[in-house]
Amino acid sequence: MHAPLAPALQIEMRDLGALAIAAAECRELTARALEPNVFYDAGFMLAAAPVFGHGVGVALLRSPAGRLMGLFPARRAGGMGGLRAGLVGWTHPFAPLGTPIIDRNEPEAVIAAWLDGLAASAGAPATLMLPLIPENGAFATALTAVLARTGRRYARLGRHARALLAPDGARDGYVEHAVSTGRRKELRRQRRRLEEIAPVRFDTATDPAGVLEGLKDFLVLEASGWKGMAGTAAAGDPAIRRFVETAVAALASEGRVRVDRLRLNGQAIAATVTLMSGGTAWCWKIAYNEGVAAYSPGVQLMLELTPGLLADPAIARADSCAVADHPMIDRVWRERLAICDWLIELRPSAAFPLACGIETARRSAVTAAKALRDRARGRRSGPRPQQASDDFASRGHRHLVDEGDLARVFMRR
């Protein structure tokens, strides 16, 4: 049996859309978070809700005095492997991180109360899937301790690592040490050739008006490239564009967004949108003008952006939000963020090992199928212009944790 650990804390379930009335409390909790996650910021979540929040509920953990101690968004999925319905932590293509927001002062008590509350609820789910959790973070440490004490079994799946900017030592000269001599020489040559065309300038916007103006440049650049041709650019979908603009505006009003641009003769040829929370920056989006792809505008922009991030005393580290083994950002940012998905047994079940096996097999099958699909697409159309080298944030992590894929597995009846 799983022994409850934290009866004093109370769990309250709300629909995601109803979170607005607790937005101020959520912002206060974010400031006390054990481990930051800008994608679970109240403003970001509420902006995403109309597009990606169907069926998502939020578990709020409160102290006996009513203070908000934990925030856990998830959606219910069907059963698998003989287990009853489970929960899946909320991520989506624009939110590549699933770390819950927990008060740093009592993390284990909050996690224990959350798991116990889920297990004891009417129609209790059998399993919990937490996607895209940093393996070595403070949340994972606290979660591991709680699972050990309660006797809950778990499996860590989909292990991978993505580029991270978090040097241990001196930050001065990071790029010179991280990027090979030959690569820097080639990039300098490309930069000189670009400057022969017209003046090149780098700028950063952090004030709300400047951020929104920079976001417009990003949206135009993204829509002008392969994503626009494929119909997947944010500007091409009114609902997604509204979400992006609303989320960025909400964070920018609190000074937690920066937009960096590389300009050629005054026109933006590359842009990044970086979000910030609790000492961490997330390089959320990047786009560039494919007409100047031969000069590696995305890489040139990252070479300009990186020293700025390292010089900011409010930023301890920056998450690339990139796919694993990315050929561009992995050669600029040398540290790595280990990520995995946690499949957790909420209530004792003899079927849990079978469920783990089914999920592991499903992931292998999905990976193989996508590899075949990508090879077939490559034979038909060839590679997209410079996508492999510059567009590291364009496709999120759907190949690693796709809510549709996970739901299809959980919902096999």
PyMOL commands that set and color helices and strands:
alter all, ss='L'
color gray80, all
select helices_A, chain A and resi 16-31+38-40+42-52+107-120+138-150+174-178+181-197+208-224+226-230+234-236+238-252+290-295+297-311+329-331+352-381+387-390+403-410
alter helices_A, ss='H'
color red, helices_A
select strands_A, chain A and resi 10-15+56-62+68-77+86-89+101-102+127-134+154-165+200-205+257-264+267-277+280-288+317-319+335-345
alter strands_A, ss='S'
color yellow, strands_A
deselect
rebuild
show_as cartoon
